Amino acid sequence: MNLARIAVKLRPRQAWESIDLGFAMARRWYLSLWLLWLCSALPVMVVLALLPLPLWLAGLLLWWLKPLYEPPLLYWLSRRLFAEDSTIKSVFRGWFRIVLPQLLANLTWRRLNPSRSFVMPVVVLEGLKGRRRSNRIGVLSRGAHAAGWLTLVGLAFEVVLELGFIALIVGLVPQELMWIDWQSYFFDPDPLSEWLHQGCALLAMSCIAPFYVSGGFALYLNRRSQLEAWDLEIGLRNMAQRHHRSQRLGAASLVVAAALTLAAVQPQPAEALQLDPQESRQLIDEVLADEVFGRYREFGYWKPIGDAADEDEDNWLLEWLEQVLGGFTRNIAFYAELVIWLAAGAMLAYLLYWLLQNRYLLQGAARRQRNGSRQVPAQIAGLDLRPETLPADPAAEAASLIEQGDYRGGFGLLYRAALSVLVHDHAIEIAEGATEGECLLRVSGVIPEDATRFFSRLTGIWQQTAYGHILPAREEALGLCHDWSGYFGVSGEG
């Protein structure tokens, strides 16, 4: 690693400044990093799609296998940062050499480590494992909590981007071709909706991955710079180079000055330049006592007094326990705050779900106010919805018409009465020129789910009878009349 060729300016930075530096690197080389991640993840998604797995499980596995896609980005970025020529093709030639080391651990007990992007260089770039890796991470992670927040914020941005892509695609679909509503999409998706979800999830993860890997790598570089004084080393090298250039430019002047100095100054005996060892030690202690050289700090630690274990022994169970317990104690404040945020998010998600499931209950509270302030249509698609034009018992009247053979009149009465109840009692706003499909979309999610299914069934039979002249069986038609009152009853304004 040649620090003289590094492409960024090394200086002491706060953790958030380091993440910002990583984001700047991601923006500069975004296209290459994005292609590296996508070329690694896309084949995995294709393989998962071909397996006989539910789509939600395939999407979960695609997310879980992120440690397969991220190391190539880190490897390429580290070479590019130190001005080494590294192409995407060369990275994929050594893909297995980059990804395979400690892959099992990265996909199991280390997978949910919130500092994954920060500690990844210890394995990928330094090649450490076992106790050496644990000790190295322990030194690098002291007081470093920004890596956990980088993971949490990156995950939040992935969710936001995914929902944004889905909303964009759904918004571009014409209303006539819309196959699903938002409630069905989240709680009862069809295969096409699941494919849309997985594709948008892959795209969102690929957009965030370059920033996530670069941010963690910048945090790692900042800690290395702090611990190993890289900025001082580079500064001293620059000073040495400037001094060397000055020596070459003024060599003749230095020779003349040295000759004049030797002629003017009398040589001193060698004994006069020597100091007593005790005086030398006293002088050194006085210099080191100055605040410029820092301060001493004492600390204690537990040390085993029995037989020392072999440090090179690869005991995966002890290593796992040490990492889990040690990482938890070091980051207990972060984990506690993370649990609180997750609990708050889960509670908010449950409240949103409850509101979606019981939204029709909220309609009753504001029904009178809306009825008094809005203009209720008298007709929809040519059907008279005024309650006074309906019979006292629309279901019984419709059954009577069907028994007489007038299926179209019976179903038309049921559909018209149902629309009247929805418009007047449930305060659902439906335009006068709305079609049957648009009416169904306006009703979905507002009234109870079983009532929505019944209205959808009634709409379908009404369309078949009115436009297709397809008559249902007599028992089915009378059963529809019998069930109508259980869902719509009689309009309150009738």
C-alpha positions as CSV (number, residue, x, y, z in Angstrom):
1,M,0.0,0.0,0.0
2,N,1.7,3.1,-1.3
3,L,0.4,6.1,0.7
4,A,2.0,8.5,-1.7
5,R,-0.4,7.4,-4.5
6,I,-3.6,7.7,-2.5
7,A,-6.3,9.6,-4.3
8,V,-7.8,11.4,-1.3
9,K,-6.4,13.9,1.1
10,L,-5.7,12.3,4.5
11,R,-6.4,14.4,7.5
12,P,-8.1,13.8,10.9
13,R,-11.8,13.5,10.3
14,Q,-14.9,12.9,12.4
15,A,-16.8,9.7,11.6
16,W,-19.6,11.5,9.7
17,E,-17.0,13.4,7.7
18,S,-15.5,10.1,6.7
19,I,-18.8,8.7,5.6
20,D,-19.2,11.9,3.5
21,L,-15.8,11.2,1.9
22,G,-17.0,7.7,1.1
23,F,-20.1,9.0,-0.6
24,A,-17.9,11.4,-2.6
25,M,-15.8,8.4,-3.8
26,A,-19.1,6.5,-4.6
27,R,-20.3,9.4,-6.7
28,R,-17.0,9.6,-8.6
29,W,-16.9,5.9,-9.5
30,Y,-20.6,5.2,-9.2
31,L,-21.1,3.5,-12.6
32,S,-18.3,1.0,-12.2
33,L,-19.4,0.2,-8.6
34,W,-23.0,-0.2,-9.6
35,L,-22.1,-2.5,-12.5
36,L,-19.9,-4.7,-10.2
37,W,-22.8,-5.1,-7.7
38,L,-25.4,-5.8,-10.3
39,C,-23.3,-8.3,-12.3
40,S,-22.9,-10.2,-9.0
41,A,-26.5,-10.0,-7.8
42,L,-28.4,-10.4,-11.1
43,P,-27.3,-14.0,-11.8
44,V,-28.2,-14.9,-8.2
45,M,-31.6,-13.5,-8.7
46,V,-32.1,-15.5,-11.9
47,V,-31.0,-18.7,-10.2
48,L,-33.4,-18.1,-7.2
49,A,-36.2,-17.3,-9.7
50,L,-35.7,-20.7,-11.4
51,L,-35.8,-22.6,-8.2
52,P,-39.2,-23.8,-6.9
53,L,-39.4,-21.2,-4.2
54,P,-42.0,-18.7,-3.2
55,L,-41.2,-15.3,-4.5
56,W,-41.1,-13.8,-1.1
57,L,-38.5,-16.4,0.0
58,A,-36.4,-15.8,-3.1
59,G,-36.4,-12.0,-2.3
60,L,-35.4,-12.7,1.3
61,L,-32.5,-14.9,0.1
62,L,-31.4,-12.3,-2.4
63,W,-31.2,-9.7,0.4
64,W,-29.5,-12.2,2.8
65,L,-26.8,-13.0,0.2
66,K,-25.4,-9.4,0.1
67,P,-22.0,-10.6,1.4
68,L,-21.6,-12.3,-2.0
69,Y,-22.0,-9.0,-3.9
70,E,-20.2,-6.4,-1.8
71,P,-16.5,-7.7,-1.5
72,P,-15.8,-7.1,-5.3
73,L,-16.8,-3.4,-4.8
74,L,-14.5,-3.0,-1.9
75,Y,-11.6,-4.8,-3.7
76,W,-12.0,-2.6,-6.8
77,L,-12.4,0.6,-4.8
78,S,-9.2,-0.1,-2.7
79,R,-7.2,-0.6,-5.9
80,R,-8.7,2.5,-7.6
81,L,-8.0,4.6,-4.5
82,F,-4.3,3.9,-4.7
83,A,-4.1,4.6,-8.4
84,E,-3.8,0.9,-9.5
85,D,-5.3,-0.2,-12.8
86,S,-8.1,-2.6,-12.0
87,T,-10.9,-3.3,-14.5
88,I,-14.2,-5.0,-13.9
89,K,-13.1,-8.0,-15.9
90,S,-10.0,-8.4,-13.7
91,V,-12.1,-8.3,-10.6
92,F,-14.4,-11.0,-11.9
93,R,-11.5,-13.2,-12.8
94,G,-10.5,-13.2,-9.1
95,W,-14.1,-13.2,-7.8
96,F,-13.9,-16.5,-5.9
97,R,-10.6,-15.4,-4.3
98,I,-12.2,-12.2,-3.1
99,V,-15.5,-13.6,-2.0
100,L,-14.9,-17.1,-0.6
101,P,-12.6,-16.3,2.4
102,Q,-14.8,-16.7,5.5
103,L,-18.0,-16.7,3.4
104,L,-19.8,-19.2,5.7
105,A,-19.2,-16.9,8.7
106,N,-20.3,-13.9,6.7
107,L,-23.6,-15.5,5.7
108,T,-24.4,-16.9,9.2
109,W,-23.5,-15.4,12.5
110,R,-21.8,-12.3,11.1
111,R,-24.6,-11.5,8.6
112,L,-26.6,-9.2,10.9
113,N,-23.5,-7.3,12.2
114,P,-24.5,-3.6,11.9
115,S,-20.8,-2.7,11.2
116,R,-20.5,-5.1,8.3
117,S,-19.2,-2.6,5.8
118,F,-16.7,-1.2,8.3
119,V,-15.1,-4.5,9.3
120,M,-15.2,-6.1,5.8
121,P,-11.8,-4.7,4.8
122,V,-10.2,-6.7,7.7
123,V,-11.0,-9.9,5.8
124,V,-11.0,-8.8,2.2
125,L,-7.9,-6.5,2.3
126,E,-5.9,-7.6,5.3
127,G,-6.8,-11.3,5.1
128,L,-7.0,-11.8,8.9
129,K,-9.0,-14.5,10.5
130,G,-9.6,-16.1,13.9
131,R,-8.3,-14.4,17.0
132,R,-6.1,-12.0,15.0
133,R,-9.2,-10.7,13.1
134,S,-11.2,-10.3,16.4
135,N,-8.4,-8.4,18.0
136,R,-8.0,-6.2,15.0
137,I,-11.7,-5.4,14.9
138,G,-11.7,-4.7,18.6
139,V,-9.0,-2.0,18.1
140,L,-10.6,-0.5,15.0
141,S,-14.1,-0.4,16.6
142,R,-13.4,1.5,19.8
143,G,-15.8,4.3,19.9
144,A,-17.0,3.7,16.3
145,H,-20.8,3.7,16.3
146,A,-21.3,5.5,13.0
147,A,-20.9,2.2,11.0
148,G,-24.1,0.9,12.7
149,W,-26.0,4.0,11.8
150,L,-24.7,3.8,8.2
151,T,-26.2,0.3,8.0
152,L,-29.5,1.4,9.5
153,V,-29.9,4.5,7.3
154,G,-28.8,2.6,4.2
155,L,-31.6,0.0,4.9
156,A,-34.1,2.8,5.3
157,F,-33.1,4.4,2.0
158,E,-33.4,1.0,0.3
159,V,-37.0,0.7,1.5
160,V,-37.8,4.3,0.4
161,L,-36.3,3.8,-3.0
162,E,-38.1,0.5,-3.5
163,L,-41.5,2.0,-2.6
164,G,-40.6,5.0,-4.9
165,F,-39.9,2.7,-7.9
166,I,-43.1,0.7,-7.3
167,A,-45.2,3.9,-7.0
168,L,-43.5,5.3,-10.2
169,I,-44.3,2.1,-12.2
170,V,-47.8,1.8,-10.9
171,G,-48.4,5.5,-11.6
172,L,-47.4,5.1,-15.2
173,V,-49.9,2.2,-15.8
174,P,-53.1,3.5,-17.3
175,Q,-56.2,3.2,-15.2
176,E,-57.8,0.8,-17.6
177,L,-54.9,-1.6,-17.2
178,M,-54.5,-1.4,-13.5
179,W,-54.6,-4.9,-12.1
180,I,-54.4,-4.3,-8.4
181,D,-54.9,-1.7,-5.6
182,W,-52.5,-0.8,-2.9
183,Q,-54.2,-2.8,-0.1
184,S,-54.2,-6.0,-2.2
185,Y,-50.6,-5.3,-3.2
186,F,-49.3,-5.3,0.4
187,F,-51.5,-7.9,2.0
188,D,-52.6,-10.3,-0.9
189,P,-50.2,-9.8,-3.8
190,D,-50.6,-11.8,-7.1
191,P,-47.5,-13.2,-8.9
192,L,-47.1,-10.2,-11.2
193,S,-47.1,-7.9,-8.2
194,E,-44.5,-10.0,-6.4
195,W,-42.2,-9.9,-9.5
196,L,-42.6,-6.1,-9.6
197,H,-41.7,-6.0,-5.9
198,Q,-38.6,-8.2,-6.4
199,G,-37.4,-6.3,-9.4
200,C,-37.7,-2.9,-7.6
201,A,-36.0,-4.4,-4.5
202,L,-33.0,-5.5,-6.6
203,L,-32.8,-2.0,-8.3
204,A,-33.0,-0.2,-4.9
205,M,-30.3,-2.4,-3.4
206,S,-28.0,-1.9,-6.4
207,C,-28.4,1.9,-6.1
208,I,-27.5,2.1,-2.4
209,A,-24.7,-0.6,-2.4
210,P,-21.9,1.7,-3.8
211,F,-22.6,4.3,-1.1
212,Y,-22.8,1.7,1.6
213,V,-19.5,0.0,0.8
214,S,-17.7,3.2,0.1
215,G,-18.9,4.8,3.4
216,G,-17.7,1.8,5.4
217,F,-14.4,1.7,3.6
218,A,-13.9,5.5,4.3
219,L,-14.6,4.8,8.0
220,Y,-12.0,2.0,7.9
221,L,-9.4,4.3,6.2
222,N,-10.0,7.0,8.8
223,R,-9.5,4.7,11.7
224,R,-6.3,3.3,10.1
225,S,-5.1,6.9,9.6
226,Q,-5.8,7.7,13.2
227,L,-4.1,4.7,14.6
228,E,-1.1,4.6,12.3
229,A,-0.7,8.4,11.7
230,W,-0.9,8.1,7.9
231,D,-1.4,11.9,7.6
232,L,1.9,12.6,9.5
233,E,3.7,10.0,7.4
234,I,2.6,11.6,4.2
235,G,3.4,15.1,5.6
236,L,6.9,14.0,6.6
237,R,7.5,12.4,3.2
238,N,6.5,15.6,1.5
239,M,8.8,17.6,3.7
240,A,11.6,15.2,3.0
241,Q,11.0,15.5,-0.8
242,R,11.0,19.3,-0.6
243,H,14.1,19.3,1.5
244,H,15.8,16.9,-1.0
245,R,14.9,19.3,-3.9
246,S,16.3,22.2,-1.9
247,Q,19.5,20.3,-1.3
248,R,20.0,19.6,-5.0
249,L,19.2,23.2,-6.0
250,G,21.5,24.8,-3.4
251,A,24.3,22.2,-3.3
252,A,27.0,24.7,-4.3
253,S,25.8,27.2,-1.7
254,L,25.9,24.6,1.0
255,V,29.4,23.6,0.1
256,V,30.6,27.2,0.4
257,A,28.7,27.8,3.6
258,A,30.1,24.7,5.1
259,A,33.7,25.7,4.2
260,L,33.2,29.2,5.8
261,T,31.7,27.7,8.9
262,L,34.6,25.2,9.4
263,A,37.1,28.0,9.0
264,A,35.3,30.3,11.5
265,V,34.5,27.8,14.2
266,Q,37.2,26.2,16.3
267,P,36.9,22.4,16.8
268,Q,35.8,21.4,20.3
269,P,37.2,18.4,22.1
270,A,35.0,15.3,21.8
271,E,34.7,15.1,25.6
272,A,32.9,18.6,25.6
273,L,30.1,17.2,23.5
274,Q,29.4,14.2,25.7
275,L,26.8,14.4,28.5
276,D,26.6,12.4,31.7
277,P,24.0,9.6,31.4
278,Q,22.2,10.8,34.4
279,E,22.0,14.4,33.0
280,S,20.8,13.0,29.7
281,R,18.0,11.0,31.4
282,Q,17.0,14.0,33.4
283,L,16.8,16.2,30.2
284,I,14.8,13.5,28.4
285,D,12.3,13.3,31.3
286,E,11.9,17.1,31.3
287,V,11.1,17.1,27.5
288,L,8.7,14.2,27.8
289,A,6.9,15.9,30.7
290,D,5.6,18.6,28.4
291,E,1.9,18.4,27.4
292,V,2.8,18.3,23.7
293,F,3.9,14.6,24.1
294,G,0.6,13.5,25.5
295,R,0.0,11.8,28.8
296,Y,0.2,8.4,30.4
297,R,-2.8,6.3,31.2
298,E,-3.0,3.1,33.3
299,F,-5.6,0.5,32.8
300,G,-6.1,-3.1,34.0
301,Y,-7.3,-6.3,32.3
302,W,-7.9,-9.9,33.1
303,K,-5.1,-12.3,32.2
304,P,-5.4,-16.1,32.5
305,I,-2.9,-17.8,34.8
306,G,-3.4,-21.3,33.5
307,D,-2.0,-22.8,30.4
308,A,-2.2,-20.5,27.5
309,A,-4.4,-21.7,24.7
310,D,-2.9,-22.0,21.2
311,E,-3.7,-18.7,19.5
312,D,-3.8,-20.2,16.1
313,E,-6.4,-22.8,17.1
314,D,-9.5,-22.2,15.0
315,N,-12.3,-22.7,17.5
316,W,-15.3,-21.4,15.7
317,L,-17.6,-21.7,18.7
318,L,-15.4,-19.7,21.1
319,E,-14.8,-17.2,18.4
320,W,-18.5,-16.8,17.7
321,L,-19.3,-16.4,21.4
322,E,-16.5,-13.8,21.8
323,Q,-17.7,-11.8,18.8
324,V,-21.4,-11.8,19.8
325,L,-20.8,-11.1,23.5
326,G,-17.9,-8.7,23.0
327,G,-19.7,-6.8,20.2
328,F,-22.9,-6.6,22.3
329,T,-21.1,-5.1,25.3
330,R,-19.2,-2.6,23.1
331,N,-22.3,-1.5,21.2
332,I,-25.0,-2.0,23.9
333,A,-26.2,1.6,23.6
334,F,-26.5,1.3,19.8
335,Y,-28.4,-2.0,20.1
336,A,-30.7,-0.7,22.7
337,E,-31.6,2.3,20.6
338,L,-32.0,0.1,17.5
339,V,-34.4,-2.1,19.4
340,I,-36.5,0.9,20.4
341,W,-36.6,2.2,16.8
342,L,-37.6,-1.2,15.5
343,A,-40.3,-1.6,18.1
344,A,-41.7,1.9,17.2
345,G,-41.6,1.0,13.5
346,A,-43.4,-2.3,14.2
347,M,-46.1,-0.5,16.2
348,L,-46.5,2.1,13.4
349,A,-46.8,-0.6,10.8
350,Y,-49.5,-2.4,12.9
351,L,-51.4,0.9,13.3
352,L,-51.3,1.5,9.5
353,Y,-52.5,-2.1,8.9
354,W,-55.3,-1.7,11.4
355,L,-56.4,1.6,9.7
356,L,-56.4,-0.1,6.3
357,Q,-58.4,-3.0,7.6
358,N,-60.9,-0.9,9.6
359,R,-61.0,2.3,7.5
360,Y,-64.7,1.9,7.1
361,L,-65.2,2.5,10.8
362,L,-63.7,6.0,10.5
363,Q,-66.3,6.9,7.8
364,G,-69.1,6.9,10.4
365,A,-67.6,9.6,12.5
366,A,-67.4,12.2,9.7
367,R,-70.4,11.0,7.7
368,R,-72.9,13.7,8.7
369,Q,-70.3,16.4,8.2
370,R,-69.4,15.2,4.7
371,N,-73.0,14.7,3.8
372,G,-73.7,18.3,4.7
373,S,-70.8,19.7,2.8
374,R,-70.5,17.6,-0.4
375,Q,-72.7,17.4,-3.4
376,V,-74.3,13.9,-3.6
377,P,-74.9,12.8,-7.2
378,A,-78.5,11.9,-8.1
379,Q,-77.4,9.6,-10.9
380,I,-74.4,7.5,-11.7
381,A,-74.0,6.0,-15.2
382,G,-77.7,6.7,-15.9
383,L,-78.9,4.9,-12.7
384,D,-81.2,6.9,-10.4
385,L,-79.7,6.8,-6.9
386,R,-82.3,8.9,-5.0
387,P,-83.5,6.9,-2.0
388,E,-87.1,7.9,-2.6
389,T,-87.1,6.1,-6.0
390,L,-86.2,2.8,-4.4
391,P,-88.6,0.3,-2.9
392,A,-88.7,-0.2,0.9
393,D,-87.1,-3.7,0.5
394,P,-85.0,-3.7,-2.7
395,A,-83.8,-7.3,-2.1
396,A,-87.4,-8.7,-1.9
397,E,-88.5,-6.7,-5.0
398,A,-85.5,-7.9,-7.0
399,A,-86.2,-11.5,-6.0
400,S,-89.8,-11.1,-7.2
401,L,-88.6,-9.7,-10.6
402,I,-86.2,-12.6,-11.0
403,E,-88.9,-15.2,-10.2
404,Q,-90.9,-13.5,-13.0
405,G,-88.0,-14.0,-15.4
406,D,-86.8,-10.3,-15.4
407,Y,-83.2,-11.0,-14.5
408,R,-81.9,-7.7,-15.9
409,G,-84.5,-5.6,-13.9
410,G,-83.8,-7.5,-10.7
411,F,-80.0,-7.2,-10.8
412,G,-80.3,-3.6,-12.0
413,L,-82.4,-2.8,-8.9
414,L,-79.9,-4.5,-6.6
415,Y,-76.9,-2.7,-8.1
416,R,-78.7,0.6,-8.1
417,A,-79.8,0.2,-4.5
418,A,-76.3,-0.8,-3.5
419,L,-74.8,2.3,-5.1
420,S,-77.4,4.4,-3.3
421,V,-76.4,3.0,0.1
422,L,-72.7,3.5,-0.7
423,V,-73.1,7.1,-1.8
424,H,-75.6,8.2,0.9
425,D,-74.8,6.1,4.0
426,H,-71.1,5.5,3.5
427,A,-70.4,8.9,2.0
428,I,-68.3,7.4,-0.8
429,E,-67.6,10.0,-3.5
430,I,-68.3,8.6,-6.9
431,A,-68.4,10.7,-10.1
432,E,-71.6,10.8,-12.1
433,G,-69.9,9.4,-15.2
434,A,-68.0,6.6,-13.4
435,T,-68.0,3.1,-14.8
436,E,-68.7,-0.1,-12.9
437,G,-65.0,-0.7,-12.6
438,E,-64.3,2.8,-11.3
439,C,-67.1,2.3,-8.7
440,L,-65.5,-0.9,-7.5
441,L,-62.1,0.8,-7.1
442,R,-63.7,3.6,-5.1
443,V,-65.4,1.1,-2.8
444,S,-62.4,-1.1,-2.2
445,G,-60.8,-0.6,1.2
446,V,-63.6,1.7,2.5
447,I,-66.2,-0.8,3.4
448,P,-65.5,-4.2,5.1
449,E,-63.7,-6.7,3.1
450,D,-66.6,-9.2,2.9
451,A,-68.9,-6.4,1.7
452,T,-66.4,-5.4,-0.9
453,R,-66.2,-9.0,-2.2
454,F,-70.1,-9.2,-2.4
455,F,-70.2,-5.9,-4.3
456,S,-67.6,-7.1,-6.7
457,R,-69.7,-10.3,-7.3
458,L,-72.8,-8.2,-7.8
459,T,-71.0,-5.9,-10.2
460,G,-69.8,-8.9,-12.3
461,I,-73.3,-10.5,-12.5
462,W,-74.9,-7.2,-13.3
463,Q,-72.4,-6.6,-16.2
464,Q,-72.9,-10.2,-17.6
465,T,-76.6,-9.8,-17.5
466,A,-76.9,-6.2,-18.8
467,Y,-74.1,-6.2,-21.5
468,G,-73.4,-9.9,-22.2
469,H,-77.0,-11.2,-21.9
470,I,-75.6,-14.1,-19.8
471,L,-78.1,-15.2,-17.2
472,P,-76.9,-17.0,-14.0
473,A,-78.7,-19.9,-12.5
474,R,-82.0,-19.2,-10.8
475,E,-80.7,-20.4,-7.4
476,E,-77.6,-18.3,-7.6
477,A,-79.6,-15.2,-8.5
478,L,-82.1,-15.7,-5.6
479,G,-79.2,-16.4,-3.3
480,L,-77.6,-13.0,-4.3
481,C,-80.9,-11.3,-3.4
482,H,-81.1,-13.1,-0.1
483,D,-77.5,-12.1,0.8
484,W,-77.9,-8.4,-0.3
485,S,-79.6,-7.3,2.9
486,G,-76.9,-8.7,5.1
487,Y,-74.3,-6.4,3.5
488,F,-76.3,-3.3,2.5
489,G,-79.6,-3.5,4.3
490,V,-81.9,-0.6,3.5
491,S,-80.7,2.9,2.9
492,G,-81.0,5.1,5.9
493,E,-82.5,7.9,3.9
494,G,-85.1,5.7,2.2
